Amino acid sequence: MTLSQRLFLRILPTIIVTIAIIGFFAYRSATREIDNIYDAQLINDANVLWSLLRRPLTTSEPRPEIRVPDLDFTMGNQLAINDEADDYADAHSYRAWRGNVLALESSNAFPSNSKQFKAGFSDVVFDGESWRVYSLTIPETDVTVEVAENIQLRETLVGNILTNLSLPLLILIPVIALITWLAIGDGLSAIRHLVLQIRSRNPEDLARIPNAALPGDLVPLVGSLNVLLLKLERSLAAERQFSDLAAHQLRTPQAGTKLLLQLLQRSDSEEERRALIADLTASNERAMHLIEQLLRLSRIGHQTIRLERITLNDLVAGELAGFGPTLSNRGFRVDLAENGQALVMTDRALLSIMIDNILDNAIKYSPDPGEIAIGITQSARGWVLSISDHGPGIAPELRAAAFQKFNRLDAADSEGAGLGLAIVADIAYRLGIEIRLETPEWGHGLRVDLEISAA
């Protein structure tokens, strides 16, 4: 079902229900107003009748009951000229009492044996029909004037009013539905144009969608799409750059391995072959390290962040344990200033990769036997993890470039892939960790500070 159909099926029932509610309140209002008007007319008729019959009703001379004949018979059916007027006349009757004696009645009045009604308004049923009766008691006399009206007259009038009101509304419903459908179609034309514009693009077209001519309601949507396109463009550019750089970096160890294999094939002595095999092993190790760093770097941007409370001291100790054999073989001494109160809120897996890369660089570039100092101190934001080594360090003017991918500050470095600190920087960006490169207190080497939010 299209959006236009959904909107139409929600708007049209609303219009129909609104018309029905309007009709209901119109019925209630018309009934109330007609009752008030017709009751006032009954009061007026009773007073007029009393004014006309004051003398005969108040004379002391006894008079027989007067029965007023129907004008239809006495005047030649003059009311038949207008059937509605005839029905109106037949719907009214009256009686006049002197004491308990009926003195005057119309031809269509209640029978003589029908008792006198109480003063004011009364609703009675006679011969299956409902009547509204107004009884006027004349003060300082024994005269009572009764005027009655058939309630069907009022109901017929209300029905005619509702019919005259409802029929045009019912006829207008298809017109309203058509206008509503056209209005919805015109209102959604901007969306259809936007969809067509997006569909017509080729997969490589990530240009911004213009929103100058769009309705105000669609501007936030187009703005969000443009932000998404911008992120997608940056992501694709980063992927292409990563692929190009990775291909370039992998080509070097692959070419070296191929050359060593060719030399091994042409080698003559056993000693030469052993040297070449050792070089092949080292070259393979460098290639494996590069591949591992590349895979790790590619996973960082897609790995879901799972925040949890972590004891920083335990996490660092666990990472150090993984480097235990290397530290022992090279005679390293590690100074870990423990702080059991350092609780941080972060992703354990990503933070472990950061610490692993920093420790790997510290061990790799420190001379044997080396020393690594690790400290955990509190800051205004949370906790600062500091890892210091005795390596060559990084000059202050080169520290910003140290976080770039495949950037090796030492051209003679044949072991590094130029990805360690780049991985650290990417993870720091995702976890909101502030990273700083400083010089240790002993004046040489490198100190890496990670400021992490407290739990």
Disulfide bonds with the S-S distance in Angstrom:
none
